[in-house]
Amino acid sequence: MTNIRLTKPTIAVLQALLSATADAPAWGLSICRDADLGPGTVYPILDRLSERGWVTSHEETGPHPGRPARRIYELTGTGRQQALQALEARKARRFGLGLAGGAV
């Protein structure tokens, strides 16, 4: 498993995935909405995360009358761990540099 470059859009996608629950799973356009990004940005990020083993996806299995099945995205166990570690390390670097927005 390789690390990924934590750009602002990637961080926003990871945060959307981390906040997903069984009752409110993350699907393509919900991630776009939650991350405030367009699909042309979100889907390539999801592809990269999937290639690195951080994310899996599957079509929804429940009823979906009048629309196509949604593709549900979930962090793998390792992906969740890597995402949390990467975001925590980034936060620590920002605080260390005085970039967190608070008084230093």
C-alpha positions as CSV (number, residue, x, y, z in Angstrom):
1,M,0.0,0.0,0.0
2,T,1.4,3.4,-1.0
3,N,0.8,6.7,0.5
4,I,-1.2,9.3,-1.3
5,R,-0.7,13.0,-1.8
6,L,-3.0,14.8,0.6
7,T,-4.3,17.7,-1.5
8,K,-7.2,19.7,-0.2
9,P,-9.7,17.9,-2.5
10,T,-8.3,14.5,-1.4
11,I,-8.6,15.5,2.3
12,A,-12.2,16.6,1.7
13,V,-13.0,13.2,0.0
14,L,-11.4,11.3,2.9
15,Q,-13.4,13.3,5.4
16,A,-16.6,12.5,3.6
17,L,-15.7,8.8,3.6
18,L,-14.8,8.9,7.3
19,S,-18.1,10.5,8.2
20,A,-20.2,7.9,6.3
21,T,-22.2,5.5,8.4
22,A,-24.2,2.3,7.7
23,D,-27.4,4.4,7.7
24,A,-25.9,7.1,5.5
25,P,-23.3,5.5,3.2
26,A,-21.1,7.5,0.9
27,W,-22.1,7.3,-2.7
28,G,-20.6,9.3,-5.6
29,L,-22.7,12.4,-5.7
30,S,-23.1,12.5,-1.9
31,I,-19.3,12.6,-1.6
32,C,-19.3,15.5,-4.2
33,R,-21.9,17.3,-2.1
34,D,-20.2,16.7,1.2
35,A,-16.7,17.6,-0.1
36,D,-18.1,20.5,-2.1
37,L,-16.3,19.3,-5.2
38,G,-17.4,18.4,-8.7
39,P,-17.5,14.8,-10.0
40,G,-14.6,15.5,-12.3
41,T,-12.5,15.9,-9.2
42,V,-14.1,13.4,-6.9
43,Y,-14.2,10.3,-9.1
44,P,-10.5,10.4,-10.1
45,I,-9.6,10.7,-6.3
46,L,-11.9,7.7,-5.6
47,D,-10.1,5.8,-8.4
48,R,-6.7,6.6,-6.9
49,L,-7.8,5.6,-3.4
50,S,-9.2,2.3,-4.8
51,E,-6.0,1.6,-6.7
52,R,-4.1,1.9,-3.4
53,G,-6.4,-0.3,-1.5
54,W,-7.9,2.4,0.7
55,V,-11.4,2.2,-0.7
56,T,-13.8,-0.5,-2.0
57,S,-17.0,0.1,-3.9
58,H,-20.1,-1.8,-4.7
59,E,-23.6,-1.2,-6.2
60,E,-26.4,-0.6,-3.7
61,T,-28.5,-3.7,-3.2
62,G,-31.7,-2.2,-1.8
63,P,-34.6,-0.9,-3.9
64,H,-33.9,2.1,-6.0
65,P,-37.1,2.8,-8.1
66,G,-36.8,5.2,-10.9
67,R,-33.1,5.6,-10.8
68,P,-30.0,3.5,-11.4
69,A,-28.3,1.8,-8.5
70,R,-25.8,4.0,-6.7
71,R,-22.2,3.0,-6.3
72,I,-21.4,2.9,-2.5
73,Y,-17.8,3.7,-1.5
74,E,-16.3,2.5,1.8
75,L,-12.9,2.8,3.3
76,T,-11.2,-0.5,3.9
77,G,-10.0,-1.3,7.4
78,T,-6.4,-0.4,6.3
79,G,-7.7,2.6,4.4
80,R,-9.5,4.0,7.4
81,Q,-6.4,3.5,9.5
82,Q,-4.1,5.1,6.9
83,A,-6.6,8.0,6.3
84,L,-6.8,8.7,10.0
85,Q,-3.0,8.6,10.4
86,A,-2.4,10.8,7.4
87,L,-5.0,13.4,8.5
88,E,-3.6,13.4,12.1
89,A,0.0,13.8,10.8
90,R,-1.1,16.6,8.6
91,K,-2.9,18.3,11.5
92,A,0.3,17.9,13.6
93,R,2.4,19.5,10.9
94,R,0.0,22.4,10.5
95,F,-0.1,23.0,14.3
96,G,3.7,22.8,14.4
97,L,4.0,25.4,11.7
98,G,1.4,27.7,13.3
99,L,-1.0,27.2,10.3
100,A,-4.0,25.9,12.3
101,G,-5.6,29.3,12.6
102,G,-5.1,29.7,16.4
103,A,-2.7,31.7,18.4
104,V,0.8,30.2,18.6
